[in-house]
Amino acid sequence: MRNVQVKLIKPSQLKLEEQLLAFIAEDLGDDIDATLKSAQKLSGLPMELIRETFSIARQKGAPELFPRIAPALANVHVAILQRKKISDISKTEALRTVVSRALSYVRAVNGTKVTLLYLSDSEPAEYVVLGEGALLAAYRFLRYKNMAQDPPLKVEIVIPDTKWNHAKRLFEKSAIVCAAQNDVRDLVNTPPLELGPAALSKYAKSLANQFGFRVEVLGAKALRRKGYMGILSVGKGADEEPCLIVARVLPKKPSAKRIALVGKAVTFDSGGYCLKPPKDMWHMKGDMAGGAAVLGAMAALTQLKPSVEVNAYIPCAKNLVGAKSYLPGDVIRTKIGKSVHVTNTDAEGRLLLADALIRAGEDKADAIIDIATLTGSVVRALGSSVAGVMGTSPELVQAILRAGKEVGEDFWELPLVEEYAERLKSEIADLENVAKNPEAGAIIAGLFLREFVPCGAKWAHLDIAGPYFVEKTWRYYSPGATGFGVRTLVQVVMRAEEWL
């Protein structure tokens, strides 16, 4: 992770030294006098220079960011949000992306500081979005690079005096969540040789010690004693035993309501004996991205103090080929008595999640959100930019859709089509872990999970197989893990009173 410092400053604190000064403006029409006056007021630069800079930026064919260095002052640039070019994303996502490009420019010229001036009479939350863009865009996974450490990058965001206090309070909370998200990106990017179930459990304990929440780890013996056979079956062919991480964050005031966050953590998924194709199998080190997102959310929630109790359940295993591996044709009897005929060992995540959902029910969860890199089908349906969501509670599903839109994580609701449930019926057991018909695989997986949701609990399932990882720079994410889901989970929990 790049060493970045983001600071909110008032206009009076702005110093025009050797640094990059970037104006961020919205689409500019014929009348830009108000924008020019705002730029002059915030920066204190001569109006002639500002007018010339904006004139260059508005030339036909100029790119949307840093079209040219203004000749009168070499460090002044203009970034214009050309909404017609980026109409497919929200304004806040566009702002984060523009900041990302500003930071890329700073790196390209070996700079160490950039000051952002947003020329809009906006709510304090929009200025905070600029800070989020900087914190997330500055991330780089360089642990294994033989290179010198990047110098610290400083980002200043100029906030009008009347909005500074409110923006500062909002940004302090936002920075907590962004830090947690970047830590999750580190986890998901870590090679499987270094991050198995044992290492992930150790990390969870260190996180709990750091932030003060409770963690319990159930090893193989405890799993067997308590009847969590799905987790045991998936992990029994690996070189280290599977486990279930259970964490708890207590509310600031006693609450009768409990939310469960469930995250799949297959630290490497070979597919088992239903082996995955070797091309891009290395991506399967990230099959624990759901569990990592839950850990990140718990770290952030501990600091933000939610109004409800939050329990996390993270089933961990490696799905490998070995003499003791579970096999196609095996039958697993779950703790609640339902038996599952395994027809595909590469559909292992739902077996882990089933046990975690059962445990959430044992702990009397009022609402359950599970998150997982569960199916390739959801990627084929929605692409790599959008995650799927489905569930039994319209209120919870809508809360997730709203939260995702607010924080810049896109979800699309998929239906739990009742007639498809027939495809999970088995001649040998109560259920098959996959349907014979390959259609609607993401929905079929959701229907399988629904079989293990405790009666009376609100439930939503998030399939993040698309956006959890990017091959190339996307918006404000560098190649690698995105930490997708952390901000949505935190937002939904912190607004639980709206839907629970």
Residue pairs with C-beta under 8 A, 6 or more apart in sequence:
1 138
1 139
1 140
1 141
1 182
1 185
1 186
2 138
2 139
2 140
2 142
2 150
2 153
3 149
3 150
3 151
3 152
3 153
4 134
4 135
4 138
4 152
4 153
4 154
4 155
5 152
5 153
5 154
5 155
6 131
6 134
6 135
6 155
6 157
6 171
6 175
7 154
7 155
7 156
7 157
8 127
8 131
8 156
8 157
8 159
8 164
8 167
8 168
8 171
9 115
9 156
9 157
9 158
9 159
10 158
10 159
10 160
10 161
10 164
11 41
11 42
11 43
11 44
11 158
11 160
11 161
12 161
14 42
14 43
14 44
14 115
14 156
14 158
16 43
16 44
16 45
18 75
19 75
19 111
19 113
19 114
19 115
20 75
20 77
20 102
20 105
20 106
20 109
20 111
20 113
20 114
20 115
21 43
21 73
21 75
21 76
21 77
21 114
21 115
21 117
22 66
22 77
22 78
22 79
22 102
22 114
22 115
22 116
22 117
23 39
23 43
23 53
23 54
23 76
23 77
23 78
23 79
23 117
23 119
24 79
24 80
24 81
24 95
24 98
24 99
24 116
24 117
24 118
24 119
24 130
25 35
25 39
25 54
25 78
25 79
25 80
25 81
25 119
25 120
26 80
26 81
26 83
26 119
26 120
27 80
27 81
27 82
27 83
27 84
28 35
28 54
28 57
28 58
28 80
32 54
32 58
35 54
35 119
36 47
36 50
36 51
36 54
38 119
38 121
39 45
39 50
39 54
39 117
39 119
40 46
40 47
40 50
42 117
42 119
42 158
42 160
43 50
43 117
43 158
45 73
45 76
48 72
49 70
49 72
49 73
49 76
52 70
52 71
52 72
53 70
53 72
53 76
53 77
53 78
54 78
56 62
56 67
56 68
56 70
56 78
57 67
57 68
57 78
57 80
58 80
59 67
62 68
64 79
64 80
64 81
64 82
64 85
64 98
65 77
65 79
65 80
65 98
65 101
65 102
65 105
66 77
66 78
66 79
66 101
66 102
66 105
67 78
69 75
69 76
69 77
70 76
70 77
77 105
79 98
79 101
79 102
81 91
81 94
81 95
81 98
83 91
83 94
86 94
86 97
89 97
89 475
90 405
90 408
91 126
92 126
92 129
92 406
92 408
93 408
93 475
95 118
95 126
95 129
95 130
95 133
96 129
96 130
96 132
96 133
96 136
96 137
96 408
96 475
96 476
97 133
97 475
97 476
98 133
99 116
99 130
99 133
99 134
99 137
99 155
99 476
100 133
100 136
100 137
100 475
100 476
102 114
102 116
103 114
103 134
103 137
103 138
103 153
103 155
104 137
105 111
106 112
106 113
106 114
106 153
107 150
107 153
112 151
112 152
112 153
112 154
113 153
113 154
113 155
113 156
114 153
114 154
114 155
114 156
115 155
115 156
115 157
115 158
116 130
116 155
116 156
116 157
116 158
117 158
118 126
118 127
118 130
118 157
118 158
120 126
123 163
124 159
124 163
124 166
124 167
124 170
125 167
125 170
127 157
127 159
127 163
127 167
127 171
128 167
128 170
128 171
128 174
130 157
131 155
131 157
131 171
131 174
131 175
132 174
132 178
133 476
134 155
134 157
135 175
135 178
135 179
135 182
136 178
136 181
136 182
136 476
136 477
137 476
137 477
137 478
138 153
138 155
139 182
139 185
139 477
139 478
140 150
140 478
141 185
141 186
141 189
141 478
141 480
141 481
142 150
143 186
143 189
143 190
159 167
159 168
173 304
176 300
176 303
176 304
177 300
177 304
177 486
177 487
177 490
179 300
180 296
180 297
180 299
180 300
180 483
180 486
180 490
181 296
181 483
181 486
181 487
182 483
183 296
183 299
183 483
184 289
184 292
184 293
184 295
184 296
184 481
184 483
184 486
185 480
185 481
185 482
185 483
186 481
187 195
187 200
187 203
187 288
187 292
187 295
187 481
188 285
188 286
188 288
188 289
188 292
188 468
188 469
188 480
188 481
188 483
189 286
189 480
189 481
190 285
191 285
192 267
192 268
192 284
192 285
192 318
195 203
195 267
195 285
195 288
196 238
196 239
196 240
196 267
196 268
196 318
197 235
197 238
197 240
197 241
197 242
197 243
197 265
197 267
197 316
197 317
197 318
198 240
198 243
199 267
200 245
200 265
200 267
200 288
200 291
200 292
200 314
200 316
201 217
201 243
201 245
201 316
203 295
204 215
204 217
204 245
204 247
204 295
204 314
205 215
205 217
207 213
207 215
207 295
207 298
207 299
208 214
208 215
208 247
210 299
211 299
211 302
211 303
212 302
213 247
213 248
213 249
213 250
213 298
213 299
213 302
214 247
214 248
214 249
215 245
215 246
215 247
215 248
216 245
216 246
216 247
217 243
217 244
217 245
217 246
218 226
218 228
218 243
218 244
218 246
219 241
219 243
220 232
220 235
220 241
220 242
220 243
222 244
223 229
223 231
223 232
223 242
223 243
223 244
223 355
224 232
226 335
227 334
227 335
228 244
228 315
228 335
228 355
228 358
228 359
229 332
229 333
229 334
229 335
229 355
230 315
230 332
230 334
230 340
230 351
230 352
230 354
230 355
231 242
231 243
231 244
231 315
231 316
231 317
231 351
231 352
231 355
231 356
232 242
233 326
233 330
233 332
233 342
233 351
234 242
234 266
234 272
234 317
234 319
234 326
234 348
234 351
234 352
235 241
235 242
235 316
235 317
235 318
235 319
236 242
236 324
236 325
236 326
237 272
237 319
237 320
237 321
237 322
237 323
237 324
237 325
237 326
238 317
238 318
238 319
238 320
238 322
239 318
239 320
239 322
240 318
242 315
242 316
242 317
242 318
243 315
243 316
243 317
244 313
244 314
244 315
244 316
244 355
244 356
244 359
245 265
245 291
245 295
245 312
245 313
245 314
245 315
245 316
246 311
246 312
246 313
246 314
246 359
247 295
247 298
247 311
247 312
247 314
248 309
248 310
248 311
248 312
249 298
249 301
249 302
249 306
249 309
249 310
249 311
249 312
250 309
251 305
251 306
251 307
251 308
251 309
251 310
252 305
252 306
252 307
253 307
255 307
255 308
255 309
257 308
257 309
257 366
257 367
257 496
257 500
258 308
258 309
258 310
258 311
258 363
258 364
258 365
258 366
258 367
259 308
259 309
259 310
259 311
259 365
259 366
259 367
259 368
259 369
259 493
259 496
259 500
260 310
260 311
260 312
260 313
260 360
260 363
260 365
260 367
260 368
260 369
260 457
261 294
261 297
261 298
261 310
261 311
261 312
261 313
261 368
261 369
261 370
261 371
261 489
261 493
262 294
262 312
262 313
262 314
262 353
262 356
262 357
262 360
262 368
262 369
262 370
262 371
263 290
263 291
263 292
263 293
263 294
263 295
263 312
263 313
263 314
263 370
263 371
263 372
264 287
264 288
264 290
264 291
264 314
264 315
264 349
264 352
264 353
264 370
264 371
264 372
264 373
264 374
265 287
265 288
265 290
265 291
265 292
265 314
265 315
265 316
265 317
265 352
266 284
266 287
266 288
266 316
266 317
266 318
266 319
266 348
266 349
266 352
267 285
267 287
267 288
267 316
267 317
267 318
268 284
268 285
268 287
268 318
268 319
268 320
269 276
269 284
269 287
269 318
269 319
269 346
269 348
269 349
270 276
270 281
270 284
270 319
270 320
270 321
271 319
271 345
271 346
272 319
272 320
272 321
272 325
272 326
272 345
272 346
272 348
273 321
273 325
273 327
273 328
273 345
274 328
274 344
274 345
274 346
275 321
275 346
276 284
276 346
283 469
286 373
286 468
286 469
286 481
287 319
287 349
287 373
288 316
289 373
289 464
289 468
289 469
289 481
289 484
289 485
290 370
290 371
290 372
290 373
290 374
290 462
290 464
290 468
290 485
291 314
291 315
291 316
292 483
293 371
293 464
293 483
293 484
293 485
293 486
293 489
294 312
294 314
294 371
294 489
295 312
295 314
296 483
296 486
297 312
297 485
297 486
297 489
297 490
297 493
298 310
298 312
300 486
300 490
301 310
301 490
301 493
301 494
304 490
304 494
306 493
306 494
306 496
307 494
307 496
307 497
308 493
308 496
308 500
310 493
311 360
311 363
311 365
313 356
313 357
313 359
313 360
314 356
315 352
315 353
315 355
315 356
317 348
317 352
319 345
319 346
319 348
325 345
326 332
326 342
326 345
327 342
327 345
328 342
328 343
328 344
328 345
329 341
329 342
329 343
330 341
330 342
331 339
331 340
331 341
331 342
331 428
331 429
332 339
332 340
332 342
332 351
333 339
333 340
334 340
334 354
334 355
334 358
334 452
335 355
335 358
336 358
336 452
338 430
338 431
338 451
338 452
339 429
339 430
339 431
340 351
340 354
340 426
340 429
340 430
340 431
340 432
340 433
341 426
341 428
341 429
341 431
341 432
341 433
342 351
342 433
343 432
343 433
343 434
343 436
344 433
344 434
347 433
347 434
347 445
349 372
349 373
349 374
350 374
350 433
350 445
350 448
350 449
351 433
353 370
353 372
353 374
353 449
353 452
354 448
354 449
354 451
354 452
355 452
356 370
357 368
357 370
357 449
357 452
357 453
357 454
357 459
358 452
358 454
360 368
360 454
360 457
361 453
361 454
361 455
361 457
365 454
365 457
366 457
366 458
366 500
367 393
367 396
367 457
367 458
367 459
367 496
367 500
368 453
368 454
368 457
368 458
368 459
368 460
369 396
369 400
369 459
369 460
369 461
369 462
369 489
369 492
370 449
370 459
370 460
370 461
370 462
371 461
371 462
371 464
371 485
371 489
372 461
372 462
372 463
372 464
372 465
373 463
373 464
373 465
373 468
374 442
374 445
374 461
374 463
374 465
375 441
375 442
375 445
375 463
375 465
376 441
376 465
377 438
377 440
377 441
377 442
377 444
377 445
378 387
378 388
378 414
378 441
378 442
378 463
378 465
378 466
379 465
379 466
381 388
381 414
381 442
382 388
382 412
382 466
383 466
384 466
384 467
384 470
385 410
385 466
385 467
385 474
386 410
386 411
386 412
386 466
386 467
387 404
387 409
387 410
387 411
387 412
387 462
387 463
387 464
387 465
387 466
387 467
387 484
387 485
388 411
388 412
388 413
388 414
388 442
388 462
388 463
389 397
389 400
389 401
389 411
389 412
389 413
389 414
389 460
389 461
389 462
389 463
390 397
390 413
390 414
390 415
390 416
390 442
390 443
390 446
390 460
390 461
391 397
391 416
391 446
391 458
391 459
391 460
391 461
392 416
392 450
392 453
392 458
392 459
392 460
393 458
393 459
393 460
395 458
395 499
396 458
396 459
396 460
396 492
396 499
397 413
397 460
398 499
399 492
399 495
399 498
399 499
400 411
400 460
400 462
400 488
400 492
401 411
401 413
403 409
403 487
403 488
403 491
403 492
403 495
404 410
404 411
404 488
406 491
407 487
407 488
407 491
408 487
409 467
409 484
409 485
409 487
409 488
410 467
411 462
411 488
414 442
414 443
414 446
415 443
416 443
416 446
416 447
416 450
417 440
417 443
417 447
420 435
420 440
420 443
420 444
420 447
421 447
423 435
423 436
423 437
423 444
424 431
424 432
424 435
424 444
424 447
424 448
424 451
425 431
425 432
426 432
431 448
431 451
433 448
434 441
434 444
435 441
435 444
442 463
445 461
445 463
446 461
446 463
449 461
450 459
453 459
458 499
458 500
462 485
462 488
464 484
464 485
467 482
467 484
468 481
468 482
468 484
468 485
469 480
469 481
469 482
470 477
470 479
470 480
470 482
471 479
472 479
473 479
474 482
492 499
